[in-house]
Amino acid sequence: QVQLVESGGGLVQTGGSLRLSCAASGLTFSSYVMGWFRQAPGKEREFVVGITRSGGTPFYADSVKGRVTSSRDNAKNMVYLQMVAMNPAVTAVYYCAAGDWPSTSTRNYNYWGQGPQLTVSS
């Protein structure tokens, strides 16, 4: 079955950087657009960044431009989320997801990871 397994979450200090990884299995990875979403307590899940099948230019939520990027390695079935200059407002559970076309909507992603917690301390 399809599995998306994220790693790299944890506790980070304000101003720090972090990279999350997502390992995909059970699907033809290069055929899927990959997205990163996050969900803070009491809030809806929101789009962060997506990356197309070929790993071309990522597409971002306006709120994260300049502080987030994503990349993928189709040979390793891996996708990454790199965050810099982090602050407590980005504390959330972070999810990677696989979808059929570039989208910022959760409805257009078919498969989801379990979502590690990322906490930024002040």
FITI-828384 format. One line per 8 residues: number of its first residue (from 1); their letters; for each residue y, z, x of N, C-alpha, C, O, CB. Coordinates in nm, 4 decimals, decimal comma. Atoms other than C-alpha are relative to their C-alpha. Glycine has a CB too. Layout:
NUM = a = Y:Z:X:Y:Z:X:Y:Z:X:Y:Z:X:Y:Z:X; ...
//
This chain:
1 = qvqlvesg = -0,1178:0,0000:0,0826:0,0000:0,0000:0,0000:0,1253:0,0000:0,0879:0,1190:0,0274:0,2077:-0,0009:0,1206:-0,0944; -0,1250:0,0042:-0,0745:0,3629:-0,0352:0,1006:0,0449:0,1420:0,0342:0,0440:0,2319:-0,0499:0,1092:-0,0737:-0,0806; -0,0542:-0,1283:-0,0440:0,5007:0,2518:0,3039:0,1256:-0,0231:0,0821:0,1295:-0,1098:0,1694:-0,1043:0,0790:0,0818; -0,1212:-0,0054:-0,0809:0,8487:0,3120:0,4380:0,0158:0,1445:0,0435:0,0284:0,2343:-0,0397:0,1269:-0,0519:-0,0791; -0,0034:-0,1359:-0,0534:0,8673:0,6141:0,6646:0,1208:0,0147:0,0909:0,1286:-0,0464:0,1975:-0,1307:0,0335:0,0765; -0,1197:-0,0237:-0,0797:1,2019:0,7353:0,7905:-0,0226:0,1139:0,0984:-0,1068:0,2012:0,0774:0,1194:0,0310:-0,0905; 0,0015:-0,1091:-0,0969:1,2543:0,9551:1,0923:0,1387:0,0109:0,0628:0,2190:-0,0822:0,0567:-0,1096:-0,0229:0,1095; -0,1260:-0,0191:-0,0714:1,5451:1,1001:1,2865:0,1019:0,0852:-0,0703:0,2110:0,1049:-0,0169:0,0597:-0,1293:0,0273
9 = gglvqtgg = -0,0952:-0,0869:0,0681:1,7123:1,3238:1,0310:0,0074:0,1361:0,0661:-0,0623:0,1628:0,1640:-0,0374:0,0154:-0,1463; -0,0136:-0,1341:-0,0557:1,8183:1,6797:1,0987:0,1421:0,0491:-0,0086:0,2173:0,0113:-0,0984:-0,0464:0,0028:0,1433; -0,1316:-0,0632:-0,0029:2,1284:1,8769:1,1873:0,0834:-0,0584:0,1132:0,0385:-0,0665:0,2276:-0,0130:0,1531:0,0159; -0,0910:0,0594:-0,0975:2,4242:1,7188:1,3644:0,1358:0,0687:-0,0141:0,1748:0,1078:-0,1241:0,0123:-0,1556:-0,0204; -0,1344:-0,0579:0,0053:2,7653:1,8596:1,4552:0,1030:-0,1059:-0,0362:0,0834:-0,2249:-0,0114:0,0361:0,0651:0,1342; -0,1094:0,0908:0,0325:3,0865:1,7077:1,3282:0,0435:-0,0773:0,1241:0,0602:-0,0209:0,2322:0,1190:0,0776:-0,0593; -0,0383:0,0861:-0,1114:3,1859:1,4143:1,5452:-0,1171:-0,0609:0,0738:-0,0992:-0,1494:0,1575:0,0825:0,0765:0,0957; 0,1179:0,0485:-0,0696:2,8332:1,3510:1,6587:-0,0508:-0,1327:-0,0531:0,0023:-0,1884:-0,1492:-0,1085:0,1013:-0,0086
17 = slrlscaa = 0,0628:0,1268:0,0355:2,6160:1,0429:1,6351:-0,1478:0,0221:-0,0242:-0,2061:0,1201:0,0221:0,0218:-0,1057:0,1102; 0,1410:-0,0129:0,0325:2,2673:0,9848:1,5045:-0,0556:-0,1361:-0,0341:0,0150:-0,2211:-0,0884:-0,0218:0,0985:-0,1160; 0,0683:0,1209:0,0425:2,0180:0,7070:1,4594:-0,1231:0,0379:-0,0827:-0,2082:0,1156:-0,0392:-0,0400:-0,0868:0,1225; 0,1188:-0,0126:0,0837:1,7696:0,7014:1,1749:-0,0854:-0,1249:0,0176:-0,0341:-0,2357:0,0335:0,0383:0,0208:-0,1498; 0,0939:0,1107:-0,0094:1,4604:0,4860:1,1988:-0,0840:-0,0060:-0,1260:-0,1055:0,0951:-0,1927:-0,0896:0,0140:0,1243; 0,0877:0,0185:0,1156:1,2418:0,3424:0,9254:-0,1109:-0,0964:0,0396:-0,0852:-0,2111:0,0760:0,0794:-0,0532:-0,1243; 0,1166:0,0807:-0,0324:0,8917:0,2131:0,9897:-0,0634:-0,0506:-0,1282:-0,0939:0,0274:-0,2185:-0,1017:0,0806:0,0832; 0,0557:0,0613:0,1201:0,7528:-0,0297:0,7336:-0,1419:-0,0463:0,0253:-0,1744:-0,0923:0,1347:0,0864:-0,1173:-0,0461
25 = sgltfssy = 0,1360:0,0494:-0,0071:0,3905:-0,1132:0,6650:-0,0443:-0,0430:-0,1386:0,0117:-0,0002:-0,2395:-0,0951:0,1069:0,0577; 0,0557:0,0429:0,1281:0,1879:-0,2853:0,3949:0,0782:-0,1105:-0,0683:0,0517:-0,1422:-0,1843:-0,0085:0,1158:-0,0912; -0,0784:0,1109:0,0562:0,4397:-0,5655:0,3398:0,0361:-0,0965:0,1118:0,0311:-0,0621:0,2298:0,1289:0,0521:-0,0717; -0,0475:0,0978:-0,0978:0,5597:-0,8810:0,5100:0,1461:0,0327:0,0270:0,2359:-0,0130:-0,0437:-0,0179:-0,1489:-0,0513; -0,1291:-0,0629:-0,0227:0,8561:-0,7071:0,6614:0,1132:-0,1018:0,0083:0,2199:-0,0806:-0,0493:-0,0043:0,0820:0,1264; -0,1069:0,0980:-0,0219:1,0542:-1,0151:0,7614:0,0398:-0,0732:-0,1279:0,1388:-0,1465:-0,1287:-0,0433:-0,1008:0,1045; -0,0312:0,0643:0,1275:1,0501:-1,1339:0,3991:0,0924:0,0841:-0,0868:0,1337:0,0407:-0,1943:-0,1273:-0,0292:-0,0754; -0,0776:-0,0928:0,0818:1,2524:-0,8378:0,2767:0,1357:0,0293:0,0615:0,1503:0,0430:0,1830:-0,0764:0,1293:-0,0195
33 = vmgwfrqa = -0,1282:-0,0592:-0,0352:1,6139:-0,7402:0,2860:-0,0197:0,1509:0,0056:-0,0884:0,2081:-0,0790:0,1125:-0,0397:-0,1026; 0,0125:-0,1455:-0,0135:1,6409:-0,3805:0,4029:0,1351:0,0658:-0,0255:0,2399:0,0158:0,0153:-0,0533:0,0384:0,1409; -0,1219:-0,0725:0,0310:1,8921:-0,1302:0,2787:-0,0139:0,1471:0,0336:-0,1239:0,2020:0,0384:0,0359:-0,0169:-0,1462; -0,0074:-0,1456:-0,0178:1,9989:0,2241:0,3531:0,0889:0,0574:-0,1115:0,1977:0,0073:-0,1401:0,0566:0,0377:0,1434; -0,0724:-0,0697:0,1056:2,1098:0,4562:0,0763:0,0038:0,1480:0,0344:-0,0704:0,1946:0,1209:-0,0659:-0,0235:-0,1394; -0,0036:-0,1452:-0,0182:2,2039:0,8226:0,0608:0,0312:0,0667:-0,1331:0,0924:0,0083:-0,2226:0,1048:0,0403:0,1074; -0,0224:-0,0774:0,1211:2,2129:1,0912:-0,2025:0,0352:0,1430:0,0373:-0,0461:0,2158:0,0944:-0,1240:-0,0037:-0,0919; -0,0461:-0,1358:-0,0236:2,4156:1,4087:-0,1745:-0,0340:0,0859:-0,1215:-0,0535:0,0322:-0,2306:0,1525:0,0028:0,0291
41 = pgkerefv = 0,0322:-0,0878:0,1128:2,3419:1,7131:-0,3929:0,0950:-0,0212:-0,1172:0,2170:-0,0208:-0,1002:0,0043:0,1458:0,0438; -0,0802:0,0159:0,1199:2,4604:1,6573:-0,7489:0,0646:-0,1355:-0,0170:0,1411:-0,1560:-0,1112:0,1038:0,1013:-0,0015; -0,0615:0,1333:0,0075:2,5569:1,2943:-0,6830:-0,1062:-0,1076:-0,0152:-0,2240:-0,0846:0,0122:0,0851:-0,0276:0,1250; 0,0921:0,1120:0,0118:2,4010:0,9585:-0,7535:-0,0307:-0,0583:0,1384:0,0453:-0,0425:0,2340:0,0586:-0,1084:-0,0929; 0,0357:0,0685:-0,1237:2,2229:0,7655:-0,4858:0,0968:-0,1158:0,0216:0,1243:-0,1923:-0,0708:-0,1474:-0,0505:-0,0041; -0,0996:0,1034:-0,0267:2,4706:0,5336:-0,3157:-0,0403:-0,0851:0,1194:-0,1078:-0,0401:0,2120:0,1371:0,0628:0,0244; 0,0267:0,0959:-0,1055:2,4478:0,2289:-0,0971:0,0809:0,0329:0,1240:0,1966:0,0738:0,1152:0,0307:-0,1411:-0,0472; -0,0686:-0,0217:-0,1279:2,5351:0,2652:0,2708:0,0147:-0,1333:0,0754:0,1262:-0,1767:0,1044:-0,0779:0,1036:0,0870
49 = vgitrsgg = -0,0025:0,1256:-0,0754:2,4413:-0,0566:0,4521:-0,1285:-0,0743:-0,0254:-0,2332:-0,0140:-0,0485:0,0197:0,0248:0,1517; 0,1182:0,0826:0,0128:2,2033:-0,3461:0,4182:-0,0047:-0,1014:0,1122:0,0958:-0,1287:0,1779:-0,0029:-0,0698:-0,1355; 0,0157:0,1002:-0,1047:2,0651:-0,6027:0,6560:-0,0955:-0,1072:-0,0493:-0,2000:-0,0775:-0,1072:-0,0516:0,0639:0,1319; 0,0768:0,1114:0,0526:1,9300:-0,9461:0,5779:-0,1310:-0,0203:0,0755:-0,1557:0,0447:0,1771:0,0825:-0,1262:0,0054; 0,1346:0,0189:-0,0534:1,5825:-1,0738:0,6575:-0,0006:-0,0329:0,1486:-0,0855:0,0156:0,2233:-0,0700:-0,1093:-0,0757; -0,0036:0,0435:-0,1395:1,6789:-1,2313:0,9873:0,0688:0,0999:0,0921:0,0682:0,0832:0,2141:0,0693:-0,1327:0,0099; -0,0728:-0,0966:-0,0811:1,8788:-0,9325:1,1031:0,1402:-0,0437:0,0351:0,1976:0,0033:0,1333:-0,0748:0,0273:0,1245; -0,1365:0,0449:-0,0222:2,2109:-1,1106:1,0812:0,1009:0,1089:-0,0304:0,0669:0,2272:-0,0319:0,0292:-0,1216:-0,0839
57 = tpfyadsv = -0,1070:-0,0969:0,0203:2,5422:-0,9443:1,0065:-0,0317:0,0937:-0,1158:-0,0575:0,0477:-0,2271:0,1322:-0,0715:-0,0252; 0,0235:-0,0934:0,1095:2,4886:-0,6267:0,8057:0,1122:-0,0042:-0,1040:0,2223:-0,0505:-0,0743:-0,0146:0,1412:0,0546; -0,1024:-0,0114:0,1035:2,6765:-0,5726:0,4794:0,0130:0,1482:-0,0355:-0,0865:0,2184:-0,0534:-0,0359:-0,0870:-0,1272; -0,0294:-0,1428:0,0043:2,8424:-0,2363:0,4300:0,0667:0,0431:-0,1303:0,1328:-0,0360:-0,1976:0,0878:0,0372:0,1161; -0,0874:-0,0642:0,0973:2,9776:-0,0027:0,1693:0,1361:0,0186:0,0659:0,1437:0,0478:0,1853:-0,0592:0,1372:-0,0494; -0,1348:-0,0114:-0,0571:3,3550:0,0106:0,2164:0,0229:0,1361:0,0649:0,0953:0,1476:0,1638:0,1051:-0,0238:-0,1082; -0,0253:-0,1364:-0,0469:3,3409:0,3851:0,2717:-0,0567:0,0278:0,1379:-0,0201:0,1277:0,1998:-0,0569:0,0983:-0,0971; 0,0646:-0,0296:-0,1279:3,1314:0,3572:0,5874:0,0349:-0,0992:0,1099:-0,0103:-0,0836:0,2233:-0,1484:0,0030:-0,0181
65 = kgrvtssr = -0,0310:0,1015:-0,0999:3,2764:0,0553:0,7658:0,0641:0,0627:0,1228:0,1540:0,1460:0,1120:0,0922:-0,1067:-0,0590; -0,0513:-0,0505:-0,1255:3,3453:0,1280:1,1286:-0,0741:0,1202:0,0536:-0,0577:0,1567:0,1700:0,1415:0,0338:-0,0154; 0,0721:-0,1192:-0,0439:3,1184:0,4291:1,1432:-0,1512:-0,0148:-0,0119:-0,2265:0,0743:0,0274:0,0453:0,1194:-0,0798; 0,1421:0,0211:0,0261:2,7823:0,2821:1,0515:-0,0375:-0,1423:0,0392:0,0412:-0,2354:0,0218:-0,0340:0,0268:-0,1492; 0,0538:0,1333:-0,0163:2,5721:-0,0092:1,1592:-0,1509:0,0054:-0,0195:-0,2118:0,1123:-0,0148:0,0363:-0,0583:0,1388; 0,1434:0,0077:0,0193:2,2198:-0,1265:1,0986:-0,0547:-0,1172:0,0795:0,0133:-0,2177:0,1006:-0,0351:-0,0135:-0,1494; 0,0680:0,1074:-0,0699:1,9742:-0,3363:1,2911:-0,1470:0,0055:-0,0378:-0,1939:0,1038:-0,0953:0,0194:0,0109:0,1544; 0,1426:0,0040:0,0300:1,6132:-0,4399:1,2556:-0,0731:-0,0733:0,1102:-0,0166:-0,1560:0,1818:-0,0261:-0,0671:-0,1359
73 = dnaknmvy = 0,0886:0,0650:-0,0945:1,3232:-0,5449:1,4716:-0,1200:-0,0489:-0,0796:-0,2110:0,0283:-0,1094:-0,0426:0,0968:0,1170; 0,1075:0,0536:0,0842:1,0957:-0,7739:1,2740:-0,1357:-0,0007:0,0716:-0,2400:0,0024:0,0063:0,0350:-0,1414:-0,0446; 0,1262:-0,0030:-0,0745:0,8349:-0,7757:1,5503:-0,0664:0,1369:-0,0086:-0,1885:0,1486:0,0019:0,0237:-0,0372:0,1464; 0,0527:-0,1366:0,0063:0,7978:-0,3986:1,5162:0,0017:0,0566:-0,1419:-0,0395:0,1707:-0,1628:0,0801:0,0907:0,0918; -0,0114:-0,0479:0,1381:0,8575:-0,3712:1,1393:0,0858:0,1262:-0,0084:0,0498:0,2234:-0,0748:-0,1391:0,0274:-0,0584; -0,0874:-0,1160:-0,0059:1,1443:-0,1329:1,2052:0,1419:-0,0395:-0,0415:0,1880:-0,1506:-0,0150:-0,0003:0,0612:0,1419; -0,1410:0,0151:0,0303:1,4946:-0,0933:1,0677:0,0688:0,1302:0,0377:0,0106:0,2382:0,0280:0,0232:-0,0358:-0,1504; -0,0719:-0,1147:-0,0544:1,7613:0,1393:1,2032:0,1358:0,0157:-0,0666:0,1982:-0,0810:-0,1103:0,0170:-0,0143:0,1511
81 = lqmvamnp = -0,1347:-0,0328:0,0476:2,0747:0,3116:1,0828:0,0667:0,0836:0,1073:0,0204:0,1929:0,1398:-0,0033:0,0761:-0,1381; -0,0753:-0,0706:-0,1031:2,3247:0,4144:1,3478:0,1318:0,0495:-0,0598:0,2074:-0,0281:-0,1182:0,0259:-0,0920:0,1233; -0,1226:-0,0591:0,0520:2,6054:0,6517:1,2512:0,0753:0,0696:0,1124:0,0151:0,1359:0,1968:-0,0309:0,0992:-0,1141; -0,0847:-0,0635:-0,1006:2,8969:0,7694:1,4649:0,1117:0,0767:-0,0705:0,1376:0,0578:-0,1894:0,0587:-0,1056:0,0989; -0,1145:-0,0760:0,0520:3,1883:1,0090:1,4195:-0,0325:0,0643:-0,1345:0,0429:0,0505:-0,2308:0,1226:-0,0912:-0,0141; 0,0483:-0,0545:0,1263:2,9965:1,1972:1,1535:0,0797:0,1235:-0,0404:0,1317:0,1963:0,0442:-0,1486:0,0343:0,0102; -0,0679:-0,1173:0,0543:3,1526:1,4599:0,9277:-0,0835:0,0569:-0,1145:-0,1741:-0,0100:-0,1640:0,1439:-0,0360:-0,0486; 0,0830:-0,0636:0,1035:3,0156:1,7029:0,6674:-0,0105:-0,0797:-0,1298:-0,1061:-0,0612:-0,2052:0,0548:0,1358:-0,0312
89 = avtavyyc = 0,0049:0,0777:0,1244:3,0956:1,4578:0,3855:-0,1177:-0,0962:-0,0057:-0,1529:-0,1437:-0,1137:0,1280:-0,0773:-0,0171; 0,1135:0,0932:0,0014:2,8031:1,2387:0,4923:-0,1335:0,0731:-0,0057:-0,2392:0,0108:0,0047:0,0039:-0,0898:0,1231; 0,1232:-0,0766:0,0191:2,5508:1,5183:0,4512:-0,0705:-0,0471:-0,1258:-0,0119:-0,0485:-0,2340:0,0295:0,1512:-0,0082; 0,0750:0,0555:0,1134:2,2794:1,3773:0,2265:-0,1444:-0,0222:0,0414:-0,1810:-0,0066:0,1579:0,0636:-0,1331:-0,0496; 0,1328:0,0539:-0,0273:1,9218:1,2647:0,1975:0,0171:-0,1508:0,0158:0,0788:-0,2162:-0,0682:-0,1037:0,0360:-0,1151; -0,0165:0,1422:-0,0305:1,9009:0,9178:0,3514:-0,1324:-0,0740:-0,0228:-0,2385:-0,0300:0,0213:0,0488:-0,0195:0,1465; 0,1179:0,0785:0,0355:1,6600:0,6531:0,2237:0,0100:-0,1419:0,0552:0,1167:-0,2032:0,0504:-0,0177:-0,0038:-0,1522; 0,0061:0,1443:-0,0232:1,5559:0,3159:0,3532:-0,0753:-0,0628:-0,1158:-0,1585:0,0012:-0,1801:-0,0686:-0,0336:0,1369
97 = aagdwpst = 0,0584:0,0691:0,1140:1,4528:0,0583:0,0983:-0,0166:-0,1482:0,0318:0,0569:-0,2044:0,1130:0,0870:0,0190:-0,1256; 0,0276:0,1424:-0,0189:1,3119:-0,2937:0,0843:0,0223:-0,0730:-0,1312:-0,0243:-0,0299:-0,2367:-0,1445:-0,0228:0,0514; -0,0304:0,0765:0,1202:1,4370:-0,5551:-0,1589:-0,0134:-0,1493:0,0224:-0,0358:-0,1958:0,1342:0,1392:0,0319:-0,0480; 0,0220:0,1442:-0,0062:1,4161:-0,9231:-0,2402:0,1235:-0,0784:0,0395:0,1116:-0,1887:0,0929:-0,0488:-0,0490:-0,1317; -0,1219:0,0714:-0,0374:1,7809:-1,0183:-0,1883:0,1093:0,1002:0,0320:0,1003:0,2162:-0,0083:0,0453:-0,0958:-0,1128; -0,1075:-0,0929:-0,0384:2,1005:-0,8677:-0,0461:0,0692:0,0580:-0,1225:0,1169:-0,0150:-0,2094:0,1030:-0,0708:0,0891; -0,0583:-0,0668:0,1150:2,2323:-0,6115:-0,2886:0,0441:0,1401:0,0390:-0,0108:0,2009:0,1308:-0,0998:0,0051:-0,1169; -0,0419:-0,1378:-0,0194:2,4189:-0,2833:-0,3019:-0,0531:0,0909:-0,1097:-0,0223:0,2100:-0,1118:0,1511:0,0083:0,0055
105 = strnynyw = 0,0506:-0,0762:0,1139:2,2361:-0,1707:-0,6160:-0,1418:0,0495:0,0247:-0,2265:-0,0242:0,0751:0,0040:-0,0849:-0,1263; 0,1351:-0,0539:-0,0140:1,9344:0,0575:-0,6130:-0,1004:-0,0775:-0,0839:-0,2188:-0,0817:-0,0503:-0,0024:0,1468:-0,0394; 0,0917:0,0692:0,0907:1,7878:-0,1505:-0,8962:-0,0642:-0,1219:0,0633:-0,1674:-0,1692:0,0157:0,0726:-0,0411:-0,1251; 0,0514:0,1211:-0,0614:1,7317:-0,4453:-0,6647:-0,0879:0,0278:0,1210:-0,1207:-0,0642:0,1959:0,1137:-0,0887:0,0400; 0,0897:-0,0362:-0,1092:1,5164:-0,2590:-0,4148:-0,1318:0,0508:-0,0575:-0,1335:0,1372:-0,1452:0,0647:0,1069:0,0918; 0,1305:-0,0238:0,0589:1,1458:-0,2383:-0,4815:-0,0744:0,1174:0,0617:-0,1510:0,1860:-0,0060:-0,0827:-0,1223:0,0121; 0,0759:-0,1025:-0,0720:1,0182:0,0039:-0,2201:0,0969:0,0947:0,0690:0,2030:0,0549:0,1171:-0,0971:-0,0643:0,1033; -0,0868:-0,1041:-0,0520:1,1618:0,3299:-0,0960:-0,0754:0,0934:0,0928:-0,1943:0,1197:0,0747:0,0620:0,0784:-0,1135
113 = gqgpqltv = 0,0541:-0,1054:-0,0838:1,1042:0,5783:0,1806:0,0184:0,1354:-0,0652:0,0728:0,1463:-0,1750:0,0656:-0,0017:0,1369; -0,0022:-0,1342:0,0573:1,0793:0,9496:0,1263:0,1325:0,0709:0,0201:0,1615:0,1678:-0,0501:-0,1098:0,0825:0,0592; -0,1337:-0,0533:-0,0140:1,4252:1,0286:0,2530:0,0108:0,1284:0,0789:-0,0063:0,2359:0,0214:0,0560:0,0214:-0,1316; -0,0239:-0,1222:-0,0758:1,4881:1,2731:0,5392:0,1401:0,0552:-0,0264:0,2327:-0,0200:-0,0569:-0,0190:-0,0260:0,1494; -0,1294:-0,0658:0,0160:1,7718:1,5242:0,5087:0,0801:-0,0148:0,1274:0,0280:0,0036:0,2374:-0,0174:0,1489:-0,0361; -0,0933:0,0016:-0,1113:2,0712:1,4747:0,7322:0,1149:0,0933:-0,0349:0,1817:0,0749:-0,1367:0,0511:-0,1449:0,0302; -0,1054:-0,0981:0,0240:2,3143:1,7657:0,7571:0,0971:-0,0023:0,1167:0,0574:0,0065:0,2329:-0,0590:0,1422:-0,0197; -0,1041:-0,0031:-0,1025:2,6440:1,7545:0,9432:0,0741:0,1320:-0,0142:0,1322:0,1610:-0,1187:0,0980:-0,1224:-0,0129
121 = ss = -0,0646:-0,1313:0,0037:2,7801:2,0961:1,0299:0,1451:-0,0108:0,0454:0,1802:-0,0926:0,1304:-0,0762:0,1006:0,0884; -0,1429:0,0013:-0,0340:3,1513:2,1694:1,0497:0,0288:0,0883:0,1192:0,1438:0,0992:0,1617:0,0840:0,0451:-0,1189
//
